[in-house]
């Protein structure tokens, strides 16, 4: 089950992080299909980059977020916000919508039974279709902000690969992004002991750091980073995730 007390106001802070969203989109855009399930859509900050697709079903556990999205995208019949929990089996009822892509960004760490959630995402795809996943990296970075955001964990490469394989998903690529963020997260979580993310820091990062760091990392892939990005394809072999 997904846990947490993230509010609309928390997500509105991230709505200003335009460069950060574009950075993530750049990493996964070439793998996004036309019928998308977005897991943990929040208030639609990333959804707005998918509006040209045939179908976008964006699910979230929090009713205020779903209502926000319903108002935000009410003029778009191809965008369907739903209040559903990826940690619950009822999501599998969406199978008939024939998704070719699942997008799950900064959400899996909020799910207590993450392998079960991955299995559900895999179930909703056909063999050869893709899960596009972004999760926080390095359990040793877990600290005060992670706790306040109700993160159950952070991920290592080995741990994430193992869980994806358990879910009948083959990793096509797995890489770090946001190398500078490791230092900032360590300071905030382990030294300053912040209890929440800083709006000022987010806006500063998005305006002054993300534009050049994203370009640098596109030329020189970093050996470490605050986040792990995975492009995974549902296995062609018969399985029952």
C-alpha positions as CSV (number, residue, x, y, z in Angstrom):
1,X,0.0,0.0,0.0
2,X,1.2,3.5,-0.7
3,X,1.7,5.6,2.4
4,X,2.4,9.3,2.9
5,X,0.9,12.7,3.5
6,X,2.1,14.6,0.5
7,X,-0.2,17.6,-0.2
8,X,-1.2,19.5,-3.2
9,X,0.9,22.5,-2.0
10,X,4.0,20.2,-1.8
11,X,3.5,19.3,-5.4
12,X,2.8,22.9,-6.5
13,X,6.4,23.7,-5.4
14,X,7.6,21.1,-7.9
15,X,5.4,22.6,-10.6
16,X,7.9,25.4,-10.9
17,X,10.8,22.9,-11.6
18,X,10.3,23.1,-15.3
19,X,14.0,22.4,-16.2
20,X,14.1,19.3,-14.0
21,X,11.0,17.9,-15.6
22,X,12.4,18.5,-19.0
23,X,15.6,16.8,-18.0
24,X,13.7,13.7,-17.0
25,X,11.6,13.8,-20.1
26,X,14.7,14.0,-22.3
27,X,15.9,10.7,-20.7
28,X,12.7,8.8,-21.4
29,X,10.8,10.6,-24.2
30,X,12.1,8.3,-27.0
31,X,10.6,5.3,-25.2
32,X,7.1,6.7,-24.5
33,X,4.3,5.1,-26.5
34,X,0.8,6.3,-27.2
35,X,-1.2,4.6,-24.5
36,X,0.3,5.5,-21.1
37,X,-0.4,4.6,-17.5
38,X,1.2,7.2,-15.2
39,X,1.6,5.9,-11.7
40,X,1.5,8.6,-9.0
41,X,0.6,11.5,-11.3
42,X,0.2,13.9,-8.4
43,X,-1.3,17.2,-9.7
44,X,-0.1,16.5,-13.3
45,X,3.3,18.2,-13.3
46,X,4.7,15.5,-15.6
47,X,1.4,14.7,-17.2
48,X,1.4,18.0,-19.0
49,X,4.3,16.7,-21.1
50,X,2.2,13.8,-22.4
51,X,-0.9,15.6,-23.6
52,X,-0.3,14.8,-27.3
53,X,-0.6,11.0,-26.7
54,X,-3.6,8.9,-27.6
55,X,-4.4,8.0,-24.0
56,X,-3.0,9.0,-20.6
57,X,-4.5,7.4,-17.5
58,X,-2.9,9.1,-14.5
59,X,-3.5,7.4,-11.1
60,X,-2.9,8.7,-7.7
61,X,-3.9,7.5,-4.2
62,X,-4.7,11.0,-2.9
63,X,-8.2,12.4,-3.7
64,X,-7.2,16.1,-3.7
65,X,-4.5,15.4,-6.3
66,X,-7.0,13.5,-8.5
67,X,-9.5,16.3,-8.2
68,X,-6.8,18.9,-9.0
69,X,-6.0,17.0,-12.2
70,X,-9.6,16.5,-13.1
71,X,-10.0,20.3,-13.1
72,X,-6.6,20.9,-14.8
73,X,-7.2,18.6,-17.7
74,X,-11.0,18.6,-17.9
75,X,-10.9,19.9,-21.5
76,X,-8.8,16.9,-22.7
77,X,-10.8,13.6,-23.3
78,X,-7.5,11.6,-23.7
79,X,-6.4,12.4,-20.1
80,X,-8.2,10.4,-17.4
81,X,-7.2,11.0,-13.7
82,X,-8.2,8.1,-11.4
83,X,-7.9,7.6,-7.6
84,X,-6.2,4.2,-7.4
85,X,-3.4,2.7,-5.4
86,X,-0.7,0.9,-7.4
87,X,-0.2,-1.2,-4.3
88,X,-3.7,-2.6,-4.5
89,X,-4.8,-5.4,-6.9
90,X,-7.8,-3.3,-8.2
91,X,-5.4,-1.5,-10.6
92,X,-5.2,-4.7,-12.6
93,X,-8.7,-3.9,-13.8
94,X,-7.2,-1.4,-16.2
95,X,-5.7,-4.2,-18.3
96,X,-8.3,-3.7,-21.0
97,X,-7.0,-0.2,-21.8
98,X,-4.0,-1.8,-23.5
99,X,-1.3,0.4,-22.2
100,X,2.0,0.3,-24.1
101,X,3.9,2.3,-21.5
102,X,4.0,2.7,-17.8
103,X,5.6,5.8,-16.4
104,X,6.5,5.8,-12.7
105,X,8.6,8.8,-11.5
106,X,9.6,9.3,-7.8
107,X,6.8,7.1,-6.7
108,X,8.0,3.5,-6.1
109,X,9.9,4.5,-2.9
110,X,6.5,5.4,-1.4
111,X,5.1,1.9,-1.9
112,X,5.7,-0.5,1.0
113,X,5.4,-3.7,-1.2
114,X,7.3,-2.4,-4.1
115,X,7.8,-5.7,-5.9
116,X,4.1,-6.3,-5.9
117,X,3.6,-2.9,-7.4
118,X,6.2,-3.6,-10.1
119,X,4.4,-6.9,-10.8
120,X,1.1,-5.0,-11.3
121,X,2.8,-2.6,-13.7
122,X,4.3,-5.5,-15.6
123,X,0.9,-7.2,-15.7
124,X,-0.6,-4.1,-17.4
125,X,1.9,-4.3,-20.2
126,X,2.2,-6.6,-23.2
127,X,5.5,-8.4,-23.9
128,X,8.0,-5.9,-25.4
129,X,6.2,-2.9,-23.9
130,X,8.1,-0.6,-21.4
131,X,8.2,0.6,-17.9
132,X,10.0,4.0,-17.5
133,X,11.1,4.3,-13.9
134,X,12.8,6.9,-11.8
135,X,13.7,6.2,-8.1
136,X,16.0,7.8,-5.5
137,X,19.5,6.2,-5.3
138,X,21.6,5.0,-2.4
139,X,20.2,3.8,0.9
140,X,23.1,5.5,2.8
141,X,21.6,8.8,1.8
142,X,18.3,8.0,3.5
143,X,17.6,10.7,6.1
144,X,15.2,13.2,7.6
145,X,13.6,14.4,4.4
146,X,13.1,10.9,3.2
147,X,11.3,10.1,6.4
148,X,9.1,13.2,6.2
149,X,8.2,12.3,2.6
150,X,7.3,8.8,3.8
151,X,9.9,7.0,1.7
152,X,10.3,3.4,2.6
153,X,13.7,3.1,1.0
154,X,16.2,4.3,-1.6
155,X,17.6,2.0,-4.2
156,X,20.9,0.5,-5.3
157,X,21.5,-0.6,-8.9
158,X,21.7,-4.2,-7.8
159,X,18.5,-4.0,-5.7
160,X,16.5,-2.3,-8.5
161,X,17.6,-4.8,-11.2
162,X,16.7,-7.7,-9.0
163,X,13.3,-6.4,-8.3
164,X,12.6,-5.6,-11.9
165,X,13.6,-9.1,-12.9
166,X,11.4,-10.6,-10.2
167,X,8.5,-8.7,-12.0
168,X,9.2,-10.2,-15.4
169,X,10.9,-7.0,-16.6
170,X,14.2,-6.9,-18.5
171,X,16.4,-3.9,-17.9
172,X,17.4,-2.2,-21.2
173,X,19.2,0.7,-19.6
174,X,19.9,1.8,-16.0
175,X,21.8,5.0,-15.2
176,X,22.3,7.8,-12.7
177,X,21.2,11.4,-13.0
178,X,21.8,14.5,-11.0
179,X,25.3,13.9,-9.6
180,X,25.5,17.3,-7.7
181,X,22.2,16.4,-6.0
182,X,24.0,13.7,-3.9
183,X,26.0,16.3,-2.0
184,X,23.0,18.6,-1.5
185,X,20.8,15.7,-0.2
186,X,23.6,14.5,2.1
187,X,23.9,17.9,3.7
188,X,20.2,18.4,4.0
189,X,19.5,14.9,5.4
190,X,22.6,14.1,7.4
191,X,24.1,17.4,8.5
192,X,21.4,20.1,8.6
193,X,18.7,17.5,9.3
194,X,15.9,19.3,7.4
195,X,12.4,18.0,7.9
196,X,11.1,19.0,4.5
197,X,12.3,20.0,1.0
198,X,13.3,23.6,0.6
199,X,11.3,25.6,-1.9
200,X,14.2,28.0,-2.3
201,X,16.7,25.2,-3.0
202,X,14.4,23.6,-5.5
203,X,13.9,26.8,-7.5
204,X,17.6,27.7,-7.3
205,X,18.5,24.2,-8.6
206,X,16.0,24.3,-11.3
207,X,17.0,27.7,-12.6
208,X,20.7,27.8,-12.2
209,X,22.0,24.2,-12.0
210,X,19.7,21.8,-13.9
211,X,20.1,23.5,-17.3
212,X,23.9,23.1,-17.5
213,X,24.1,19.9,-15.4
214,X,21.7,18.1,-17.7
215,X,23.8,19.1,-20.7
216,X,27.1,18.0,-19.0
217,X,25.7,14.7,-18.0
218,X,24.4,14.1,-21.5
219,X,28.0,14.2,-22.7
220,X,29.6,12.6,-19.7
221,X,27.2,10.1,-18.0
222,X,27.9,10.3,-14.3
223,X,29.1,7.3,-12.3
224,X,26.8,8.3,-9.4
225,X,23.7,10.4,-8.9
226,X,20.8,11.3,-6.7
227,X,18.4,9.3,-8.9
228,X,18.4,6.1,-10.8
229,X,16.6,6.0,-14.2
230,X,15.5,2.6,-15.6
231,X,14.2,1.7,-19.0
232,X,12.7,-1.8,-18.6
233,X,10.9,-4.0,-21.2
234,X,8.4,-6.7,-20.3
235,X,9.9,-10.0,-21.0
236,X,8.8,-12.0,-24.0
237,X,8.8,-15.2,-21.9
238,X,5.6,-16.4,-20.4
239,X,5.3,-15.4,-16.8
240,X,2.7,-14.4,-14.2
241,X,4.0,-11.3,-12.4
